Amino acid sequence: MATTIAAIATSMIADLTHTDKPSSEDDVLTDTEFNIDTSDITNYQLILKKLDQLDKEWSIVIHKMELGLLDFIIAVPGTLFGVIGCPILAIWYYHKYQSWLYPFSCFVVVAINHTAKYIFGRKRPLQSNCGKKLIPLKKMHHDPAMPSGDTAQAAVAAATMIYHGYSYNWAFVIPASAFARVYFGSHYIGDTIVGGIFAWGVTWAINSCFGSTFE
């Protein structure tokens, strides 16, 4: 049974990372790209391929948006939980609550998230598929796309605060960060969904199991 599951998982990951096109043309949406030959493909691979195509179709609508000066507002949740904002928030949390709980959750999620990026190996959206933005956040990233690390860290912050009794309004930072990451062309919608869900689950589990340890 374990061998079968491992074989299926390997097949699914290989399908996500496989491409017959040069890297410069990867992720370009064309009419022929949606004509799938199902004669030699498993049901699992077919489902993943269809989800991947739908994800790109829906994401490109957001990628092509051009909202002008609103870019400066959208960039706040789009960068707040990144490589600069996340450590600052972790330091703030520790000094305010004298607890390692949030910094520890951030570290665990970063480790899992970054490892998963290279397992899935999903390429980021092409700049040519995105509308003109006043802030070039897309150019700041060179690692794989899935899962979205910024959305994951937004989920870590929200889950931590809500678990400890703060307002459920904290949950809004997750879709705000997710939209910003897709809008600026750093991710597809699916990347943010995966990042947000997995990080929420990991953070909630850490709080449930080790909350008293880090207080």
C-alpha positions as CSV (number, residue, x, y, z in Angstrom):
1,M,0.0,0.0,0.0
2,A,2.8,2.4,1.0
3,T,4.6,1.6,-2.3
4,T,1.5,2.4,-4.3
5,I,0.9,5.7,-2.5
6,A,4.6,6.7,-3.0
7,A,4.3,5.8,-6.7
8,I,1.2,8.0,-7.1
9,A,2.8,10.9,-5.2
10,T,6.0,10.7,-7.4
11,S,3.8,10.6,-10.5
12,M,1.8,13.7,-9.4
13,I,5.0,15.7,-8.6
14,A,6.6,14.7,-11.8
15,D,3.6,15.9,-13.8
16,L,3.7,19.3,-12.1
17,T,7.4,19.8,-12.9
18,H,7.6,18.2,-16.3
19,T,7.6,20.4,-19.4
20,D,8.4,19.8,-23.1
21,K,8.9,23.5,-23.8
22,P,11.9,25.8,-23.4
23,S,11.9,27.5,-20.0
24,S,11.4,30.9,-21.7
25,E,8.0,29.7,-23.0
26,D,6.9,28.0,-19.8
27,D,3.5,29.0,-18.4
28,V,2.5,30.9,-21.6
29,L,-1.2,30.2,-22.1
30,T,-2.0,29.1,-25.6
31,D,-5.1,27.5,-27.2
32,T,-3.2,24.2,-27.9
33,E,-2.0,23.9,-24.3
34,F,-5.5,23.0,-23.2
35,N,-5.9,20.0,-25.6
36,I,-4.9,17.1,-23.3
37,D,-4.1,13.7,-24.7
38,T,-5.5,11.4,-22.0
39,S,-4.5,8.1,-23.7
40,D,-1.4,7.6,-21.6
41,I,-2.1,9.7,-18.5
42,T,-3.4,8.6,-15.1
43,N,-6.5,9.9,-13.6
44,Y,-4.5,11.6,-10.9
45,Q,-2.3,13.3,-13.4
46,L,-5.3,14.4,-15.4
47,I,-6.9,16.0,-12.4
48,L,-3.7,17.9,-11.5
49,K,-3.3,19.0,-15.1
50,K,-6.8,20.4,-15.3
51,L,-6.5,22.1,-11.9
52,D,-3.2,23.7,-13.1
53,Q,-4.8,25.0,-16.2
54,L,-7.8,26.4,-14.4
55,D,-5.5,28.0,-11.9
56,K,-3.5,29.7,-14.6
57,E,-6.7,30.8,-16.5
58,W,-8.1,32.5,-13.3
59,S,-4.8,33.9,-12.2
60,I,-4.0,35.6,-15.4
61,V,-7.1,37.8,-15.0
62,I,-5.6,39.2,-11.8
63,H,-2.1,39.3,-13.3
64,K,-3.2,41.6,-16.1
65,M,-4.9,44.1,-13.8
66,E,-3.4,47.6,-13.7
67,L,-4.7,49.6,-10.7
68,G,-2.3,52.5,-10.8
69,L,-1.7,54.3,-7.5
70,L,-3.5,51.5,-5.6
71,D,-0.4,49.5,-6.2
72,F,1.2,51.3,-3.2
73,I,-1.7,50.1,-0.9
74,I,-1.8,46.6,-2.3
75,A,2.0,46.3,-1.8
76,V,1.6,46.6,2.0
77,P,0.0,43.1,2.6
78,G,2.1,41.9,-0.3
79,T,5.4,42.6,1.5
80,L,4.5,42.7,5.2
81,F,4.9,39.0,5.6
82,G,8.0,38.6,3.4
83,V,11.7,38.3,4.2
84,I,11.8,41.7,5.8
85,G,8.4,42.0,7.4
86,C,8.3,38.5,8.9
87,P,11.4,38.8,11.1
88,I,10.3,42.3,12.3
89,L,6.8,40.9,13.3
90,A,8.5,38.0,15.1
91,I,10.7,40.3,17.1
92,W,7.7,42.6,17.9
93,Y,5.7,39.6,19.1
94,Y,8.5,38.3,21.3
95,H,9.1,41.7,23.0
96,K,5.3,42.3,23.4
97,Y,4.3,38.9,24.8
98,Q,7.7,37.5,26.0
99,S,6.9,34.3,24.0
100,W,8.8,32.3,21.4
101,L,5.5,30.8,20.1
102,Y,5.1,33.0,17.0
103,P,8.8,33.1,16.0
104,F,8.9,29.3,16.4
105,S,5.8,28.9,14.2
106,C,7.4,31.2,11.6
107,F,10.6,29.1,11.5
108,V,8.8,25.8,11.2
109,V,6.5,27.1,8.4
110,V,9.4,28.7,6.5
111,A,11.4,25.4,6.7
112,I,8.5,23.3,5.4
113,N,7.4,25.8,2.8
114,H,10.8,26.3,1.3
115,T,11.4,22.6,1.1
116,A,8.0,22.1,-0.6
117,K,8.8,24.8,-3.2
118,Y,11.7,22.7,-4.6
119,I,9.7,19.4,-4.4
120,F,6.9,20.9,-6.5
121,G,9.2,23.0,-8.6
122,R,6.4,25.1,-10.0
123,K,7.7,28.1,-12.1
124,R,6.5,31.6,-11.3
125,P,4.3,33.5,-13.7
126,L,6.0,35.2,-16.7
127,Q,6.4,38.9,-16.5
128,S,5.1,39.1,-20.1
129,N,1.7,37.8,-18.8
130,C,1.3,40.6,-16.3
131,G,0.1,44.1,-16.6
132,K,2.2,47.1,-15.8
133,K,2.7,47.6,-12.1
134,L,4.2,50.7,-10.3
135,I,6.1,48.4,-7.9
136,P,8.1,45.6,-9.5
137,L,7.7,43.0,-6.8
138,K,7.8,40.2,-9.4
139,K,11.5,40.8,-10.1
140,M,12.4,40.1,-6.4
141,H,11.8,36.4,-6.6
142,H,13.8,33.6,-8.2
143,D,12.7,30.5,-6.3
144,P,9.8,28.3,-7.2
145,A,6.3,29.5,-6.7
146,M,4.3,26.8,-4.8
147,P,3.5,27.2,-1.9
148,S,3.4,31.0,-1.4
149,G,5.7,31.8,1.5
150,D,4.2,35.3,2.1
151,T,0.6,34.0,2.2
152,A,1.8,31.2,4.5
153,Q,3.3,33.7,6.9
154,A,0.2,35.8,6.8
155,A,-1.7,32.6,7.9
156,V,0.9,32.1,10.7
157,A,0.2,35.6,12.1
158,A,-3.6,35.2,11.8
159,A,-3.8,31.8,13.3
160,T,-1.5,32.7,16.2
161,M,-3.5,35.8,17.1
162,I,-7.0,34.2,16.7
163,Y,-5.9,31.1,18.7
164,H,-5.1,33.3,21.6
165,G,-8.4,35.1,21.6
166,Y,-7.8,38.1,19.3
167,S,-10.4,39.3,16.8
168,Y,-11.3,37.1,13.8
169,N,-10.6,40.1,11.7
170,W,-7.0,38.9,11.7
171,A,-8.1,36.3,9.2
172,F,-8.5,39.1,6.5
173,V,-4.7,39.5,6.3
174,I,-4.6,36.1,4.5
175,P,-6.7,36.9,1.4
176,A,-5.2,40.4,1.4
177,S,-1.7,39.0,1.2
178,A,-2.8,36.3,-1.3
179,F,-4.4,38.8,-3.7
180,A,-1.3,41.0,-3.6
181,R,1.0,38.2,-4.4
182,V,-1.1,37.2,-7.4
183,Y,-1.7,40.8,-8.5
184,F,2.0,41.6,-8.6
185,G,2.7,38.4,-10.6
186,S,4.7,36.5,-8.0
187,H,2.2,33.6,-7.7
188,Y,-0.8,31.8,-9.1
189,I,-4.0,31.7,-7.0
190,G,-3.3,28.0,-6.2
191,D,0.1,28.8,-4.7
192,T,-1.5,31.1,-2.2
193,I,-4.3,28.7,-1.3
194,V,-1.9,25.9,-0.6
195,G,0.4,28.2,1.4
196,G,-2.4,29.6,3.4
197,I,-4.1,26.3,4.3
198,F,-1.0,24.4,5.2
199,A,0.5,27.2,7.3
200,W,-2.8,27.7,9.2
201,G,-2.9,24.0,10.0
202,V,0.7,23.8,11.1
203,T,0.4,27.0,13.2
204,W,-2.8,25.8,14.9
205,A,-1.2,22.5,15.7
206,I,1.9,24.1,17.2
207,N,-0.2,26.4,19.3
208,S,-2.3,23.4,20.5
209,C,0.6,21.2,21.3
210,F,3.3,23.5,22.5
211,G,1.6,26.7,23.5
212,S,2.3,26.4,27.2
213,T,5.9,25.4,26.5
214,F,6.8,28.7,24.8
215,E,4.9,31.0,27.1
